[in-house]
Amino acid sequence: MIFAFSAQCTASPKAQYTWSQLRDGLQYATYSFAIAENDRTRIHAFRIDPARYRLSVATAKDEKGGTTASKMANEAGALIAINGGFFTPEHTSIGLIIKDGKRLNPLHRTSWWSIFYIKGDKAAIATPSSFRPSSAISTALQVGPRLTINGATPKLKEGVSARSAVGIDRQGKVVILITSGHGISMKELAKRMGGTVFQGGMGCPNSMALDGGSSSQIYAKIGDFKLDIAGLARVTNGLVVLPKKRNSKS
């Protein structure tokens, strides 16, 4: 009895998901969990090495008409496209956008918003007050709020909705995540971005929400793999993952 009890106590915890390799430096994971007795949410996540893939911003050619993740991906030749930042009812983007080193939209000073950016081959997340412009920054997208900040979770609103997010794990990889099925709160989203694999988390000490709700959408086509989660609204911009020249072949 003592031996059996000890074996049970030292058994390894079970990971809630595993990463599947789609290409070198690009992985996908999915799993579902129960929010309530009859309501389940599914997580879809991609882990990207920014040294091997280019993360950029795509914008709608017709901003007032908006666009979709699938259209952004097809027009940009991207492997993955996910909805990005906020916009007005008139479909005008709000917040900083830098694409290919050029500023397309100015910084918004709202303190709880945040900025995901690429400087060289490294990804980072900053607040509007701590962000420092640089000619080395190729990509920047301002949305928010921060979900995890150096491993801590700030106070977040509890409203339930479809969610999408971007984060940076402890190895410097970029994680893009979207939910399908039943909506979740920002607090739950932070848990899924920051927690360990055993908690159903992506292990991102720093992460931020993208524009959620009806804007949440993603399109990915990588070899034989395809994921297409359409949103209920057309958007003005998004994050895209593009192959670098050395990764141009599937």
C-alpha positions, -999 to 999 in steps of 0.1 A, spaced: 0 0 0 28 24 8 45 16 -25 13 21 -45 7 55 -28 42 67 -35 40 57 -71 7 76 -75 22 107 -59 53 107 -81 35 101 -114 43 127 -140 16 152 -148 0 149 -183 4 176 -208 -29 190 -222 -15 192 -257 15 185 -279 31 206 -306 30 192 -341 58 202 -365 44 217 -397 78 230 -409 112 238 -394 105 265 -368 67 264 -372 45 242 -350 7 239 -343 -12 226 -313 -49 223 -305 -70 210 -276 -104 217 -260 -116 222 -225 -149 227 -207 -161 261 -197 -194 248 -183 -211 214 -184 -222 216 -220 -199 243 -233 -164 237 -247 -138 260 -260 -111 249 -285 -76 264 -285 -57 267 -318 -21 279 -315 10 283 -337 45 286 -324 68 305 -347 106 311 -347 110 348 -357 146 340 -368 132 317 -395 99 334 -404 89 370 -410 61 384 -390 45 414 -406 13 434 -407 -12 431 -435 -37 459 -441 -70 459 -461 -66 473 -496 -100 489 -491 -99 500 -455 -136 511 -454 -147 478 -469 -125 458 -446 -109 424 -453 -107 388 -439 -79 367 -426 -81 344 -456 -79 373 -480 -50 389 -461 -31 355 -463 -38 351 -500 -28 386 -509 4 386 -489 14 351 -498 14 343 -460 14 310 -443 -8 323 -415 -29 354 -411 -48 364 -379 -69 395 -371 -50 423 -356 -57 457 -341 -87 479 -333 -106 501 -357 -134 526 -357 -170 519 -368 -159 536 -401 -132 510 -405 -103 532 -398 -74 515 -380 -65 528 -345 -31 524 -329 5 521 -341 11 501 -373 46 497 -387 50 475 -418 83 468 -435 99 495 -413 74 522 -424 49 538 -400 14 535 -415 -6 546 -384 4 567 -353 9 555 -317 -23 557 -295 -16 569 -260 -42 547 -242 -21 533 -213 -37 498 -212 -30 491 -249 2 474 -258 25 470 -288 38 438 -303 69 445 -324 98 428 -343 133 443 -339 158 424 -360 150 387 -354 135 392 -320 99 398 -308 89 420 -279 59 436 -263 58 471 -248 34 497 -234 29 529 -253 50 548 -227 79 524 -229 80 519 -266 110 534 -283 109 539 -321 139 525 -340 149 520 -376 156 484 -367 119 478 -360 103 462 -391 69 454 -377 47 468 -349 10 464 -341 -7 481 -312 -38 464 -296 -43 452 -261 -46 447 -232 -15 429 -219 -24 394 -207 9 384 -190 37 408 -179 69 391 -170 49 361 -158 23 381 -139 -13 386 -149 -27 421 -145 -63 429 -136 -85 421 -166 -122 424 -176 -144 393 -172 -166 396 -203 -169 364 -223 -162 364 -261 -142 348 -289 -105 356 -283 -72 359 -302 -38 367 -288 -1 369 -295 27 361 -270 64 354 -266 76 322 -249 107 318 -228 127 307 -258 118 338 -278 93 320 -300 61 339 -310 28 322 -302 -3 331 -320 -35 318 -305 -73 318 -313 -103 302 -297 -133 286 -313 -165 273 -297 -177 289 -265 -162 323 -257 -138 329 -227 -129 358 -205 -97 378 -207 -86 362 -174 -90 328 -189 -72 339 -220 -43 351 -199 -42 317 -181 -40 299 -215 -12 322 -227 9 322 -196 3 288 -180 24 257 -184 17 229 -209 3 209 -180 -22 237 -173 -31 240 -209 -10 271 -213 15 283 -239 43 293 -215 44 329 -226 55 352 -197 46 382 -220 15 382 -241 -13 405 -253 -48 402 -267 -56 410 -303 -90 425 -312 -115 398 -302 -152 391 -304 -166 393 -340 -131 403 -353 -115 370 -342 -104 350 -373 -75 331 -386 -64 314 -419 -34 291 -422 -22 270 -452 11 252 -447 16 223 -470 -13 199 -465 -23 216 -433 -52 241 -434 -71 260 -407 -98 285 -416 -118 301 -388 -139 329 -402 -149 359 -382 -183 376 -381 -168 410 -390 -144 423 -416 -112 438 -402 -88 465 -413 -55 448 -404 -39 416 -391 -7 398 -383 8 376 -410 35 350 -409 56 349 -441 84 325 -452 118 340 -454 138 333 -485 156 303 -470 122 288 -461 104 295 -494 100 258 -501 75 236 -482 
